[in-house]
Amino acid sequence: MLQQMNGHSSDPNAHGGELREDLQEFLGRDTPLHLLNDLTKVNPVTLETVLRCLQARYMADIFYTNAGCTLVALNPFKPVPQLYLPELMKEYHAAPQPQKLKPHIFTVGEQTYRNVKSLIEPVNQSIVVSGESGAGKTWTSRSLMKFYAVVAASPTSWESHKIAERIEQRILNSNPVMEAFGPSR
Ligand SMILES: Nc1ncnc2c1ncn2[C@@H]1O[C@H](COP(=O)(O)OP(=O)(O)OP(=O)(O)O)[C@@H](O)[C@H]1O
């Protein structure tokens, strides 16, 4: 994915010429590229700088990056179980400002969950998960459903425990329906 985008190589040297001065300055600066957790902080914003930043993060096993209010998720192509632990879900759920934690699909999940719970219009929330085939859309949708199943099940009483169980089961049961929509999800 990082190799090519819209027919352009991610290697700035591949164009044959010298690197632009501002590009060179950005790439040679003191802050390591993988520490940039929001692509809006990349300056200058070019295909090269954005891809270099994502590549540096990928190499550092950091698979989520903000791009303003959008989240870029890279497919790690390997199991990263520590990234999807229920404890981590609870951490994002309990955080006063989840957007201040490391970029994660759980931030998106938590923000939409809070929007629904606060009943502020628009109450219905949509999350658009897009990407090419194999990018990880199904994985991401499942991670979100697991997240909602876990955070909806934080019971304080026996009655709410029963409600939470029902919600969890309904969320997990919705998976085959989501799958049936295939690429349009
Ligand atoms: N965050 C992740 N961690 C571990 N494995 C992942 C992750 N994201 C994707 N994968 C793996 O990558 C593969 C492709 O992911 P997935 O099926 O979600 O892609 P997709 O975008 O839904 O593809 P398609 O559009 O063809 O259905 C799967 O084997 C999945 O397990």
The ligand as a MOL file (V3000), in Angstrom:
LIG
                    3D

  0  0  0     0  0            999 V3000
M  V30 BEGIN CTAB
M  V30 COUNTS 31 33 0 0 0
M  V30 BEGIN ATOM
M  V30 1 N -5.9590 -4.3980 12.2730 0
M  V30 2 C -5.7240 -5.6370 11.8290 0
M  V30 3 N -5.0320 -6.5160 12.5720 0
M  V30 4 C -4.7800 -7.7770 12.1230 0
M  V30 5 N -5.1910 -8.2470 10.9290 0
M  V30 6 C -5.8690 -7.4130 10.1370 0
M  V30 7 C -6.1750 -6.0670 10.5270 0
M  V30 8 N -6.8440 -5.4710 9.5310 0
M  V30 9 C -6.9780 -6.4050 8.5750 0
M  V30 10 N -6.4020 -7.5560 8.9350 0
M  V30 11 C -6.3500 -8.8010 8.1560 0
M  V30 12 O -6.2170 -8.4810 6.7560 0
M  V30 13 C -7.0410 -9.3200 5.9620 0
M  V30 14 C -7.9640 -8.4860 5.0920 0
M  V30 15 O -8.8170 -7.7210 5.9330 0
M  V30 16 P -10.3850 -7.5350 5.6520 0
M  V30 17 O -11.0220 -8.8260 5.2850 0
M  V30 18 O -10.9460 -6.8200 6.8370 0
M  V30 19 O -10.3340 -6.5990 4.3780 0
M  V30 20 P -11.5720 -5.9250 3.6000 0
M  V30 21 O -11.1910 -4.5090 3.3790 0
M  V30 22 O -12.8510 -6.1630 4.3290 0
M  V30 23 O -11.5260 -6.7270 2.2420 0
M  V30 24 P -12.7280 -6.9240 1.1650 0
M  V30 25 O -13.1490 -5.5670 0.6990 0
M  V30 26 O -12.0670 -7.7170 0.0720 0
M  V30 27 O -13.8200 -7.6860 1.8820 0
M  V30 28 C -7.7970 -10.2570 6.8990 0
M  V30 29 O -7.1080 -11.4990 6.9420 0
M  V30 30 C -7.6960 -9.5740 8.2560 0
M  V30 31 O -7.6690 -10.5060 9.2980 0
M  V30 END ATOM
M  V30 BEGIN BOND
M  V30 1 1 1 2
M  V30 2 1 2 3
M  V30 3 2 2 7
M  V30 4 2 3 4
M  V30 5 1 4 5
M  V30 6 2 5 6
M  V30 7 1 6 7
M  V30 8 1 6 10
M  V30 9 1 7 8
M  V30 10 2 8 9
M  V30 11 1 9 10
M  V30 12 1 10 11
M  V30 13 1 11 12
M  V30 14 1 11 30
M  V30 15 1 12 13
M  V30 16 1 13 14
M  V30 17 1 13 28
M  V30 18 1 14 15
M  V30 19 1 15 16
M  V30 20 2 16 17
M  V30 21 1 16 18
M  V30 22 1 16 19
M  V30 23 1 19 20
M  V30 24 2 20 21
M  V30 25 1 20 22
M  V30 26 1 20 23
M  V30 27 1 23 24
M  V30 28 2 24 25
M  V30 29 1 24 26
M  V30 30 1 24 27
M  V30 31 1 28 29
M  V30 32 1 28 30
M  V30 33 1 30 31
M  V30 END BOND
M  V30 END CTAB
M  END
